[in-house]
Every structure is written in C-alpha cells, then in structure tokens.
C-alpha cells in the first residue's frame, strides 16, 4: 500500500481501478451537499437528489425495488413534501401487507425481503417531514419494527441493540459475518446530518457480509430519532462514539486488531475525530473528510440563502432544511444558524495515527472547500497507508456520499481494508 499525494490542483490516478483515468479537480465556490451532476426524475433538485441517490442507490442492497420506486415517483407532485410522504407511505403499506402474507405461509425469504423494503419505504416517507408532525416518530418506529421483524430471518441474524448513553440509548444493528464462533474483521458505519441506521444498513451492509466482515451501525446524537428526546448534534461526537467502540469490543465475534470505522457526510468528521481520541480503531475511512465543519457550512447555499430565496423554495426543500436545523438544535427559520452551530466541530489529522482512506465523488470534489479539506487531511495524516480516491462521474459515482454507486464504494473501501488488515 502507498500514499497518494496531491498538488495545488489535485490530479489523482484512482487506485488503478479505472484504467488509469486521471480526474482533474475543477473549481466551485459553494458546497451544496445535494447538488446533482445529472438528473434522475424530478425537476426539484432536492427531491431528485433523494430519489436518485438515497432511494435508487439502495436498490442494489434490497432497500427498494426499481418498479415500485418509479411507480411511487410517478404519483408524486414535483417538489411537494406532502405528496412525497403520502405516496411512499402508501407503497410501504402495500409491501408490508404482502410481506405479512408471505410470513404467515412460512415463506421466510419472501417475507424478509418484503419486510426490509416496507421498512425502508416507511423511512423514505419521513423525508421533508417537519419535527412537529406526530407521523415523524410514528413512521420511524414502524420502520424499525419491520427491520426487527426481518432481522431473525437472516442467517446469521441481523441483531438490533441499544447502547446506554447519558440519559438515552444509541440504537444500532449488528450482523456477524459467520456463525463459526471465530473473531472477524468488523466495520462500524457512521452516517451524517440526515441519516437513520436503516440508511446505513442499505448503504453497504451486504457488501461487508460478502467480504467476511461483521457489520455494525449506530445512530449518534442528532441522528435517527434521538432529536425527539433533545439529543442533537454536538461538537464532541467522540464521546458517544467511545460507547460505540466499547460495545463493539465487548462482543465475542469482533477481532480487536481488525476494527474499522467508515463515516460518510458528517461521519467524515465523527469517525476521524474519534480516531484522534481512541486508538482502538485500527483503520478509518471517510466520504469525504470534514476537517472543519464551520467553513464547510459557511459555503452551503441553504445556510446563506436570502429571505427571497427561502420564499422561492419548494415545500420539499424548505422542509429538508428545517429538519437539518432541528437536528443541530438551530431555529428552523434561521438556517444561517447552522454555521455557528458547527464552530469548533473539527478534527486534527496529525493526531490520527491509523491508516485513513478518503473517498470523494468527482462532482462533490468540484467544491473548492471540499478540495481544501481533503488536501489538509492528506498533508497531515501521518500513516503511510493513507490514500485518497476520487470516484468518477462516468461510472455514476459522483454525488455527495456516492450513494448512487454503492457497489463501487464497496470495491474501493473493502479492497483497501483487506490490504490494511493483511
């Protein structure tokens, strides 16, 4: 393994995986996490981002069925939050009914697969739902109950667990790679500003199982349902993450010397921040590195929008922004407050001694601030096995978190981890 260094204008040969393709960074003043390199279905940009990336991207891992997803999309009023929530909820109900019928007849695989999809359709119906809507928590609990129902139908089973933390619990899922009682390599997956643990299961869990890794994911303060009890994002996420690592290493199936963590979006800060303080993590990956969230949020169009711009937003986009504010403990009508809320939300690359992998989509890398933060991380991570990969637009792997090509993320992440853990 070797380290790929960069110059002022970063040129990277991407791991040799892409026929020596060289990706040249281009400039961009803003960091819009929901910016798209191409359109999928909707004219509303935020709705299209979620449809193409969060939803269609999950199909490879059983989160949705393409025909079901496009039918629901065809019934949705473009940009309308209520229409979105209604159609995905109705689809969730239909798939759940079919899953219950299969389960009653003893068709375990059919029941499991439909419970998983129904669960995720309930989760998708939560997008752009305001925090004061009682359906937000009700549907989230419905999603979780179906995931728990599907869990024992796997072999090995998908386990739901809760980690006591302060005056709450951190919920998560764990599935061991094998039933042979041996210690296994383990990946902890950590999400970002809008994620639930169900998103992370459908993001990369099957790719982990296929390669012999235990898979674990957990909601941290600010994520999932934790803001309902007042647990919003904090600048010392390494504190709850210590409890997460404690739990992982308490299990008899986790190999302590082969414990890795991968964070996307905000997880690109939470994971390396944890590695600064906790040497029990033996490798980390980020998609992408967020060395300092304050300047990154300072370039986000939603945080800088004028009153006239806010007034022009669709209900879907406006509600998504309000939801993010709620998760950060910020006044929902003042997205500018997201910038101040992230002051001091940092990590120091020079204090992360373990191998580190940076993954960033070519489209997201057009942001000058994203480029600057990757360069800062690369220049200061001390481990020689540190590496950076820019995934290319022409393989449909370009947007924020690269949710639209999860198979490629699996190749990049696990091939690197396999080398690190030799």
Residue pairs with C-beta under 8 A, 6 or more apart in sequence:
1 355
1 384
1 385
1 387
1 416
1 419
1 420
2 384
2 385
2 387
3 378
3 384
3 385
3 386
3 387
4 12
4 13
4 378
4 387
4 388
5 378
6 12
6 374
6 375
6 378
6 388
9 24
9 25
10 24
10 25
10 365
10 371
10 374
10 375
10 390
11 22
11 23
11 24
11 25
12 22
12 23
12 388
12 389
12 390
13 20
13 21
13 22
14 21
14 23
14 389
14 390
14 391
14 392
15 387
15 389
15 412
15 415
15 416
17 411
17 412
18 392
18 395
21 392
23 362
23 365
23 390
23 392
25 365
25 366
25 371
25 390
26 366
27 366
27 368
28 366
28 367
28 368
29 299
29 368
30 299
30 300
30 301
30 367
31 296
31 299
31 300
31 367
31 369
31 370
32 300
32 301
32 302
32 367
33 265
33 300
33 364
33 400
34 45
34 46
34 49
34 50
34 320
34 400
35 45
35 49
35 363
35 364
35 399
35 400
36 45
36 48
36 49
36 52
36 363
36 399
37 362
37 363
37 393
37 398
37 399
39 48
39 52
40 48
40 51
40 52
40 56
41 48
41 51
41 52
41 70
41 73
42 48
42 51
42 73
42 76
42 78
42 79
43 78
43 79
44 78
44 79
44 314
44 316
44 317
45 317
46 314
46 316
46 317
46 320
47 76
47 78
47 79
47 84
47 314
47 316
47 317
49 399
49 400
50 124
50 127
51 69
51 73
52 399
52 404
53 399
53 400
53 401
53 403
53 404
54 124
54 127
54 199
54 403
55 63
55 64
55 69
55 124
56 64
56 66
56 69
56 404
57 403
57 404
57 405
57 406
58 64
58 120
58 199
58 202
58 203
58 403
58 406
59 65
59 66
59 69
60 406
60 407
61 201
61 202
61 203
61 204
61 205
61 206
61 207
61 406
62 113
62 116
62 117
62 202
62 206
63 116
63 117
63 120
63 202
64 117
64 120
64 121
64 124
65 117
68 91
68 95
68 117
68 121
71 91
72 87
72 88
72 90
72 91
72 121
73 87
75 83
75 87
76 83
76 84
76 87
77 83
78 314
79 314
79 315
79 316
79 317
80 314
80 315
80 316
81 128
81 129
81 314
81 315
81 316
81 318
81 319
82 315
84 125
84 127
84 128
84 316
85 125
85 126
85 127
85 128
85 129
85 135
86 125
88 121
88 122
88 124
88 125
88 127
89 121
89 122
89 125
89 139
91 121
92 118
92 119
92 121
92 122
92 124
92 125
92 142
93 118
95 114
95 117
95 118
95 121
96 114
96 115
96 118
96 146
98 114
99 110
99 111
99 113
99 114
99 115
99 117
99 118
99 146
100 111
102 110
102 111
102 114
103 111
103 115
108 153
109 153
111 150
111 153
112 150
112 153
112 154
115 146
115 147
115 149
115 150
115 153
116 146
116 147
116 150
118 146
119 142
119 143
119 144
119 146
119 147
119 150
119 198
120 143
120 198
120 202
122 139
122 140
122 142
122 143
122 146
123 139
123 140
123 143
123 196
123 198
123 199
125 139
126 136
126 139
126 140
126 143
126 196
127 316
127 320
128 315
128 316
128 317
128 319
128 320
128 323
129 135
129 136
129 139
129 319
129 323
130 136
130 319
130 322
130 323
130 332
131 227
131 228
131 322
131 323
131 326
131 332
136 228
137 225
137 228
140 196
140 224
140 225
141 225
143 196
143 198
144 160
144 171
144 198
147 158
147 160
147 173
147 198
147 201
148 160
150 158
151 157
151 158
151 159
151 160
151 173
152 158
154 175
155 179
156 175
156 176
156 177
156 178
156 179
157 175
158 173
158 174
158 175
158 201
159 173
159 174
159 175
160 171
160 172
160 173
161 171
161 172
161 173
161 174
161 247
162 169
162 170
162 171
162 172
163 169
163 170
163 171
163 172
163 218
163 243
163 244
163 246
163 247
164 243
165 240
165 243
166 231
168 226
168 229
168 231
170 218
170 219
170 220
170 226
170 240
170 243
170 244
171 197
171 218
171 219
171 224
171 225
172 197
172 216
172 217
172 218
172 219
172 244
172 247
173 197
173 201
173 205
173 215
173 216
173 217
174 214
174 215
174 216
174 251
175 205
175 209
175 214
175 215
176 184
176 214
176 253
177 184
177 185
177 208
177 209
177 212
177 213
177 214
177 215
178 184
178 212
181 252
181 253
182 253
183 252
183 253
183 254
183 255
183 256
183 258
184 212
184 213
184 214
184 253
184 254
184 255
184 258
185 212
185 213
185 214
185 255
185 258
185 259
185 260
185 417
185 421
186 213
186 214
186 215
186 216
186 248
186 253
186 254
186 255
186 258
186 259
186 260
187 204
187 208
187 213
187 214
187 215
187 216
187 260
187 261
187 262
187 417
188 216
188 217
188 218
188 244
188 245
188 248
188 259
188 260
188 261
188 262
189 200
189 203
189 204
189 205
189 215
189 216
189 217
189 261
189 262
189 263
189 267
190 200
190 217
190 218
190 220
190 241
190 261
190 262
190 263
190 264
190 267
190 270
190 271
191 197
191 199
191 200
191 217
191 219
191 223
191 263
191 264
191 265
191 266
191 267
192 223
192 263
192 264
192 265
192 266
192 267
192 268
192 401
193 222
193 233
193 265
193 266
193 324
193 327
193 328
194 265
194 320
194 323
194 324
194 327
195 219
195 223
195 224
195 265
196 219
196 223
196 224
196 225
197 217
197 218
197 219
197 223
197 224
200 217
201 215
201 217
203 264
203 403
203 406
204 215
204 262
204 406
204 409
204 410
204 413
205 215
205 217
207 406
207 407
207 409
207 410
207 413
207 414
208 214
208 215
208 410
208 414
209 215
211 410
211 414
211 418
213 414
213 417
214 253
214 254
216 248
218 244
219 225
219 226
220 226
220 237
220 240
220 241
220 244
220 270
221 231
221 232
221 233
221 234
221 237
221 240
222 231
222 232
222 233
222 234
222 266
222 327
222 328
223 327
226 232
227 326
227 327
232 326
232 327
232 328
232 329
233 266
233 327
233 328
233 329
233 341
234 240
235 342
235 343
235 344
235 345
235 346
237 269
237 270
237 273
237 274
238 270
238 273
238 274
238 276
238 277
238 278
241 270
241 271
241 273
241 274
241 278
242 274
242 277
242 278
245 259
245 274
245 278
245 280
245 281
248 254
248 259
249 256
249 259
249 280
256 280
257 282
258 282
258 421
259 280
259 281
259 282
260 281
260 282
260 283
260 284
260 285
260 417
260 420
260 421
261 271
261 274
261 275
261 281
261 283
261 284
261 285
262 271
262 284
262 285
262 286
262 287
262 413
263 269
263 270
263 271
263 272
263 284
263 285
263 286
263 287
264 286
264 287
264 401
264 402
265 287
265 400
265 401
266 290
266 293
267 286
267 287
268 286
268 287
268 288
268 289
268 290
269 289
269 290
269 291
269 293
269 345
269 346
269 347
271 281
271 284
271 285
271 286
272 284
272 286
272 289
272 347
272 349
272 352
272 356
272 377
273 346
273 347
274 281
275 281
275 284
275 347
275 352
275 353
275 354
275 356
276 347
276 348
276 351
276 352
279 353
279 354
281 354
282 354
282 355
282 420
282 421
283 354
283 355
283 356
283 357
283 417
283 420
283 421
284 352
284 354
284 355
284 356
284 357
285 356
285 357
285 358
285 359
285 413
285 416
285 417
286 356
286 357
286 358
286 359
286 377
287 358
287 359
287 360
287 401
287 402
287 409
288 358
288 359
288 360
288 364
288 365
288 370
288 373
288 374
289 349
289 358
289 373
289 374
289 376
289 377
290 296
290 373
291 346
291 347
291 349
291 373
291 376
291 377
292 345
292 346
292 373
293 342
293 345
293 346
294 339
294 342
294 343
294 344
294 345
294 346
295 369
296 342
296 369
296 370
296 373
297 303
297 338
297 339
297 341
297 342
298 304
298 339
299 367
299 369
300 338
302 321
302 324
302 335
302 338
303 335
303 336
303 338
303 339
304 336
305 313
305 335
310 318
310 335
313 321
321 335
322 332
322 333
324 335
324 338
325 331
325 332
325 334
325 335
325 337
325 338
326 332
328 337
328 338
328 341
328 342
329 341
330 337
330 338
330 341
331 337
348 380
349 356
349 376
349 377
349 379
349 380
349 381
350 380
350 381
350 382
352 381
352 382
352 383
353 382
353 383
354 383
355 383
355 385
355 386
355 420
356 377
356 381
356 383
356 385
356 386
356 387
357 386
357 387
357 388
357 389
357 412
357 413
357 416
357 417
358 374
358 377
358 378
358 386
358 387
358 388
358 389
359 388
359 389
359 391
359 402
359 409
359 412
359 413
360 370
360 374
360 388
360 389
360 390
360 391
361 390
361 391
361 393
361 397
361 398
361 399
361 400
361 401
361 402
362 390
362 391
362 392
362 393
362 397
362 398
363 393
363 398
363 399
364 370
364 398
364 399
364 400
365 371
365 374
365 390
374 388
378 386
378 388
385 419
385 420
387 416
389 412
391 397
391 398
391 402
391 405
391 408
391 409
391 412
392 398
395 405
395 408
396 404
396 405
397 404
397 405
397 408
397 409
398 404
402 408
402 409
